[in-house]
């Protein structure tokens, strides 16, 4: 099975230090939805793994998160794309849960649900915690320079085998060519 794991904020849509709290605040990064559609057309299962601590902080509730994701799904459908599964951690960092990236819990659950090892599976993120979570399960960490990505690159400390791309469209092109 061909699988790719994507972070949401900063990879698919613009990020905000104040969190994405409503469908109106969710705005796709140019080319990201088309990149997901290209993954789909190339036979990849596309999975989102996203920390959503705004829920745990009381900034928005599950109904609002679902409304945001409905906008994502509708926007993707308009360009012929889809998400095969969406995993999220609703906990704030102080709860010390196993599912919040950089911990591997969310990724381990993806492997269980899809009944596949994650060794070498492309995993695209814009923050160090995304890359660390990928590395912890043997997935291929890929950094995009959108969202927090440029700052993440400049700060350094990336996992040794991290691949770097300007955006999701460039990452998708490379992943598909290498498949």
C-alpha positions, 0 to 999 in steps of 0.5 A: 500500500502506498501511504503518505502522512501529512500535518495539517496547519502549515502544510495544507492550510495557512497556520496561525499562532492563534490557532485555526478556530473556524472554517472561515480561518481555514485557508488552503496554501496555494497548490496544496489541495492539488498536491493531495489530488495528485497523491490520490491519482497516483494511488496513495492513501492520504492521512492527516496527523495533526495536533489540535490542542485548541480543543484541550485549551477550550478555544473551539469544540469538536463541532467546530473542528468537524466544520473546519474539516468539512471545509477541507473535504469540500475544498479537496473534492472540488479539485478531485482530491480526498483524505482517506483518514484524519487523526488528531490529538485534542490534548494540550501539551501539559497532559503529556499524552502519547498521541501528541506529536512529537510522541509516536502514538498518533503514528502508531495508530495510523500503522495499526488502522492501515495494518501496515508498517510505517518504515519509509512512509513519507511524512510531511510537516512544517515543525520539528515535532512532525519530523520527530514523530515520523522518525520515531516510527521509521517514516521518512521525515519531510519538511516543507518551508510553508507554515513554520517550516522556514523557521524550523529549518533555520533553527536546525536540529532536524532528524538526519534523513529529513528531506526539505521542499518549498511546499507540499506540491514540490514534496508530492512531485518528488514522492510520486516520482520516487514511488 
